[in-house]
Amino acid sequence: MTQKNAETLSHQVNGSEVKRSTRIEKAPPDLFDPNKPRLGRRESEPHSAEVTYMHDVLTSNFPESRSLWDLHHYFLGSKGSLKGKEIDIQFDVSFFKDLNISHTLSSYDARKYGGRIPDMAINVLSKSTWSKDLSETVDLCKALGVSFYAIFSPYKVASKIYDPPFLRVFILQEDGSYRQEDLQSITLKEGEKVDEKNLIDISYKLPFRLGLMRLKQHHEGKLSLFRLIFIDPLEPRIFLSKTEKAEKEKQEAEEKAKKAVEEKQEAEEKAKKAVEEKQEIEEKAKEFENTLIQYRKKFGELK
């Protein structure tokens, strides 16, 4: 998860105080250096790619539920030191099972949706926020009652203890505490089969299991890349993104067309062979008939 801080300025308009973003009022001059990489909202291409991928998979495979990405989430604390206080958390991805929100959102305010808490929240570790994601955000999720809080690293961004492959899931218990489950081995390499021994099973509450895939591509040419994947609860099958589904359908269509061409060629070869066999039989019959005619000329009719 990446983090953004914003201050506000206020001034009087008709006796009322109006807050305006300091992004406009106190914006510093643009110091963009074209010789240096300029990062956007997310810290790196892998970070952005994985957030997009997870949201795509959850949205396309579970349309009856609601998945949000890269939004501020606002909650009202209900216990302890947080009681009555507004809590603002920015998750990379959140998943609400069986929640129908048909319109798009600028942010998620739980008070508008019956105080609904996400069933699962996911943060992608980044160099700037990994420490917070593994500490303060964990405590906030536990206080709010988020059933599953998952953190994973797409490549090496944190201290050695969190070197990828690394997936940590905090699982809410009946007493309100969190049980921690770690996965530090891959579930599969990209393009290979799922190893069901290396995954975290949360399918007793959500419609998938979690695993890690090592990608073929590398970050900056040398760092291994990893992906959080969602696995079918009943079989070793990965839920695919829209792009992956389209690619799979394209490959299946190409294979089907190739098979049809091969079957057509095979049928044509069989038909050609049948014609050749017929011609061979006709030639042998004609040869036999000629032999019979010669025999009759020499010996007469058979008696």
C-alpha positions as CSV (number, residue, x, y, z in Angstrom):
1,M,0.0,0.0,0.0
2,T,1.2,3.5,-0.7
3,Q,0.5,6.4,1.6
4,K,-0.6,9.9,0.9
5,N,-0.8,12.8,3.3
6,A,-2.7,16.0,2.6
7,E,-3.1,19.2,4.6
8,T,-5.9,21.7,4.2
9,L,-6.2,25.5,4.3
10,S,-9.4,27.3,5.3
11,H,-10.8,30.7,4.6
12,Q,-14.1,32.5,5.2
13,V,-16.8,32.7,2.5
14,N,-20.0,34.5,3.6
15,G,-19.2,33.8,7.2
16,S,-18.6,30.0,6.6
17,E,-15.3,28.3,6.8
18,V,-14.4,26.5,3.5
19,K,-11.5,24.0,3.4
20,R,-9.3,23.9,0.4
21,S,-6.6,21.4,-0.5
22,T,-3.0,22.6,0.0
23,R,-2.3,20.7,-3.3
24,I,-3.7,23.8,-5.0
25,E,-2.9,26.5,-2.4
26,K,0.6,25.5,-1.5
27,A,1.7,23.3,-4.3
28,P,5.5,23.4,-4.7
29,P,7.0,24.0,-8.1
30,D,7.2,21.0,-10.4
31,L,10.7,19.6,-9.9
32,F,10.3,16.8,-12.4
33,D,13.6,15.6,-13.8
34,P,13.1,13.8,-17.2
35,N,16.3,11.9,-16.5
36,K,14.9,10.2,-13.4
37,P,11.9,7.8,-13.2
38,R,8.7,9.5,-12.0
39,L,6.4,7.4,-9.8
40,G,2.7,7.6,-9.8
41,R,0.2,6.8,-7.0
42,R,1.8,3.4,-6.5
43,E,5.4,2.8,-5.8
44,S,6.4,0.6,-8.7
45,E,5.0,-1.2,-11.8
46,P,4.8,-4.5,-9.9
47,H,2.8,-2.9,-7.1
48,S,0.4,-1.3,-9.6
49,A,0.1,-4.5,-11.7
50,E,-0.7,-6.7,-8.7
51,V,-3.4,-4.4,-7.3
52,T,-5.0,-4.2,-10.8
53,Y,-4.7,-8.0,-11.2
54,M,-6.3,-8.9,-7.8
55,H,-9.2,-6.5,-8.3
56,D,-9.7,-7.9,-11.8
57,V,-9.8,-11.5,-10.6
58,L,-12.2,-10.8,-7.7
59,T,-14.5,-8.6,-9.8
60,S,-14.8,-10.9,-12.8
61,N,-15.1,-14.2,-10.9
62,F,-17.3,-13.0,-8.0
63,P,-19.8,-10.5,-9.5
64,E,-22.3,-11.0,-6.7
65,S,-19.7,-9.5,-4.3
66,R,-18.0,-6.1,-4.2
67,S,-14.3,-5.6,-4.6
68,L,-12.7,-2.2,-4.1
69,W,-9.2,-1.0,-5.0
70,D,-6.9,1.7,-3.9
71,L,-9.6,3.6,-2.0
72,H,-9.8,5.3,1.4
73,H,-12.1,3.3,3.8
74,Y,-13.9,5.2,6.5
75,F,-15.2,3.4,9.6
76,L,-16.6,4.5,13.0
77,G,-14.7,2.9,15.9
78,S,-16.9,0.9,18.3
79,K,-14.7,-0.1,21.1
80,G,-11.7,0.8,23.2
81,S,-9.7,3.9,22.5
82,L,-11.3,4.0,19.0
83,K,-14.9,4.2,20.1
84,G,-16.7,7.0,18.4
85,K,-13.7,8.0,16.3
86,E,-13.5,8.0,12.5
87,I,-10.9,5.6,11.2
88,D,-9.4,6.1,7.8
89,I,-7.6,3.2,6.2
90,Q,-6.4,2.9,2.6
91,F,-6.4,-0.7,1.4
92,D,-4.9,-1.8,-1.9
93,V,-7.8,-4.2,-2.3
94,S,-10.9,-5.0,-0.2
95,F,-13.5,-7.7,-0.7
96,F,-17.1,-7.7,0.6
97,K,-18.8,-11.0,0.1
98,D,-22.4,-10.7,-1.2
99,L,-22.4,-6.9,-1.0
100,N,-24.1,-5.2,-3.9
101,I,-23.0,-1.7,-4.7
102,S,-23.8,-1.0,-8.4
103,H,-22.4,2.5,-8.6
104,T,-18.7,3.5,-8.6
105,L,-17.1,5.1,-5.5
106,S,-14.6,7.8,-4.6
107,S,-14.2,6.3,-1.2
108,Y,-15.9,3.7,1.0
109,D,-17.8,5.0,4.0
110,A,-19.1,2.1,6.1
111,R,-21.7,4.3,7.7
112,K,-23.5,4.5,4.3
113,Y,-23.7,0.7,4.0
114,G,-24.9,-0.4,7.4
115,G,-21.4,-0.4,9.0
116,R,-20.3,-3.2,6.7
117,I,-16.7,-4.2,7.3
118,P,-14.7,-5.9,4.5
119,D,-14.5,-9.6,4.8
120,M,-10.9,-9.4,3.5
121,A,-8.5,-6.6,3.1
122,I,-5.2,-6.9,1.2
123,N,-2.1,-4.7,1.1
124,V,0.8,-5.0,-1.2
125,L,4.0,-4.3,0.7
126,S,6.0,-1.3,-0.5
127,K,9.2,0.3,0.7
128,S,7.5,3.3,2.2
129,T,4.7,1.6,4.1
130,W,5.6,-2.1,4.8
131,S,6.3,-1.4,8.5
132,K,2.9,0.3,9.0
133,D,1.1,-2.5,7.0
134,L,2.6,-5.1,9.3
135,S,1.9,-3.2,12.6
136,E,-0.6,-0.4,12.9
137,T,-2.9,-1.5,10.1
138,V,-3.0,-5.0,11.7
139,D,-4.3,-3.5,14.9
140,L,-6.8,-1.4,13.2
141,C,-8.2,-4.3,11.2
142,K,-8.4,-6.4,14.3
143,A,-10.2,-3.6,16.2
144,L,-12.7,-3.3,13.3
145,G,-13.3,-7.0,13.0
146,V,-11.9,-7.6,9.5
147,S,-12.1,-11.4,9.1
148,F,-9.0,-11.7,6.9
149,Y,-6.2,-9.2,6.5
150,A,-3.6,-10.3,3.9
151,I,-0.2,-8.8,3.2
152,F,2.2,-10.0,0.5
153,S,5.4,-8.8,-1.2
154,P,5.6,-8.9,-5.0
155,Y,9.4,-8.5,-4.8
156,K,12.0,-7.6,-2.1
157,V,10.9,-4.3,-0.6
158,A,11.3,-4.9,3.2
159,S,13.7,-6.3,5.7
160,K,15.2,-9.8,5.2
161,I,12.6,-11.6,7.3
162,Y,9.9,-10.6,4.8
163,D,11.9,-11.6,1.7
164,P,9.5,-13.1,-0.9
165,P,8.0,-15.5,-1.4
166,F,6.0,-14.0,1.5
167,L,2.3,-14.0,2.2
168,R,0.9,-13.4,5.7
169,V,-2.8,-13.7,6.6
170,F,-4.3,-12.5,9.9
171,I,-7.4,-14.6,10.6
172,L,-10.0,-13.3,13.1
173,Q,-10.8,-15.7,15.9
174,E,-14.1,-15.9,17.9
175,D,-12.5,-14.1,20.8
176,G,-11.6,-11.1,18.6
177,S,-7.9,-11.9,18.4
178,Y,-5.9,-12.6,15.2
179,R,-4.3,-15.9,14.3
180,Q,-1.3,-15.4,12.0
181,E,-0.6,-17.8,9.1
182,D,2.4,-17.4,6.8
183,L,3.2,-18.8,3.4
184,Q,6.9,-18.6,2.5
185,S,7.0,-21.0,-0.4
186,I,5.5,-20.8,-3.8
187,T,2.2,-22.6,-4.7
188,L,3.4,-22.8,-8.3
189,K,5.6,-21.3,-11.0
190,E,3.8,-19.4,-13.8
191,G,2.4,-21.8,-16.3
192,E,2.8,-24.9,-14.1
193,K,0.4,-26.9,-11.8
194,V,-0.8,-25.9,-8.3
195,D,0.8,-27.5,-5.3
196,E,-2.1,-27.8,-2.9
197,K,0.4,-28.3,0.0
198,N,1.6,-24.7,-0.3
199,L,-1.5,-22.5,0.2
200,I,-3.6,-20.8,2.9
201,D,-7.1,-22.2,3.0
202,I,-9.8,-19.6,3.9
203,S,-12.5,-21.2,1.8
204,Y,-14.6,-22.1,4.9
205,K,-15.7,-18.4,4.9
206,L,-14.7,-17.0,1.5
207,P,-15.1,-18.6,-2.0
208,F,-11.3,-19.2,-2.6
209,R,-8.0,-20.2,-1.2
210,L,-4.8,-18.1,-1.3
211,G,-1.4,-19.0,-2.8
212,L,1.7,-17.5,-4.3
213,M,2.9,-17.8,-7.9
214,R,6.5,-17.0,-9.1
215,L,6.2,-15.0,-12.3
216,K,8.5,-15.5,-15.3
217,Q,9.2,-11.8,-15.5
218,H,11.8,-10.1,-13.2
219,H,11.8,-6.6,-11.7
220,E,14.5,-4.4,-13.0
221,G,16.0,-7.4,-14.6
222,K,17.1,-9.2,-11.5
223,L,14.5,-9.4,-8.7
224,S,12.1,-12.3,-8.7
225,L,8.4,-11.3,-9.0
226,F,5.6,-13.0,-7.1
227,R,1.8,-12.8,-7.4
228,L,-1.0,-13.4,-4.9
229,I,-3.4,-15.9,-6.5
230,F,-6.9,-17.0,-5.7
231,I,-7.5,-20.8,-6.0
232,D,-10.7,-22.7,-6.4
233,P,-11.9,-24.3,-3.1
234,L,-12.6,-27.7,-4.7
235,E,-9.9,-28.2,-7.3
236,P,-6.3,-27.0,-8.0
237,R,-7.5,-24.3,-10.4
238,I,-6.5,-20.6,-10.4
239,F,-9.2,-18.0,-10.8
240,L,-8.2,-16.0,-13.9
241,S,-8.3,-12.3,-14.7
242,K,-10.4,-11.1,-17.7
243,T,-7.2,-10.8,-19.7
244,E,-6.1,-14.4,-18.8
245,K,-9.6,-15.7,-19.5
246,A,-9.6,-14.0,-22.9
247,E,-6.1,-15.4,-23.7
248,K,-7.2,-18.9,-22.6
249,E,-10.3,-18.7,-24.7
250,K,-8.2,-17.5,-27.7
251,Q,-5.8,-20.5,-27.2
252,E,-8.7,-22.9,-26.8
253,A,-10.3,-21.5,-30.0
254,E,-7.0,-21.8,-31.9
255,E,-6.5,-25.3,-30.6
256,K,-10.0,-26.2,-31.6
257,A,-9.5,-24.7,-35.1
258,K,-6.2,-26.5,-35.4
259,K,-7.8,-29.8,-34.4
260,A,-10.6,-29.2,-36.9
261,V,-8.0,-28.6,-39.7
262,E,-6.2,-31.8,-38.6
263,E,-9.5,-33.8,-38.6
264,K,-10.4,-32.4,-42.0
265,Q,-6.9,-33.4,-43.3
266,E,-7.3,-36.8,-41.7
267,A,-10.7,-37.3,-43.3
268,E,-9.4,-36.1,-46.7
269,E,-6.5,-38.6,-46.4
270,K,-8.9,-41.4,-45.5
271,A,-11.2,-40.5,-48.5
272,K,-8.1,-40.4,-50.7
273,K,-7.0,-43.8,-49.4
274,A,-10.5,-45.2,-50.0
275,V,-10.5,-44.0,-53.6
276,E,-7.0,-45.5,-54.1
277,E,-8.2,-48.8,-52.6
278,K,-11.3,-48.8,-54.8
279,Q,-9.1,-48.1,-57.9
280,E,-6.8,-50.9,-56.9
281,I,-9.8,-53.3,-56.5
282,E,-11.2,-52.2,-59.9
283,E,-7.8,-52.8,-61.5
284,K,-7.5,-56.3,-60.0
285,A,-11.0,-57.1,-61.1
286,K,-10.2,-55.9,-64.6
287,E,-7.0,-57.9,-64.6
288,F,-8.9,-61.0,-63.5
289,E,-11.5,-60.5,-66.2
290,N,-8.8,-60.2,-68.9
291,T,-7.2,-63.4,-67.6
292,L,-10.6,-65.2,-67.7
293,I,-11.1,-64.0,-71.4
294,Q,-7.7,-65.3,-72.4
295,Y,-8.4,-68.6,-70.7
296,R,-11.7,-69.0,-72.6
297,K,-10.0,-68.3,-75.9
298,K,-7.5,-71.0,-75.2
299,F,-9.6,-73.7,-73.5
300,G,-13.2,-72.7,-74.2
301,E,-16.0,-72.1,-71.8
302,L,-15.7,-73.6,-68.3
303,K,-17.9,-76.6,-67.7
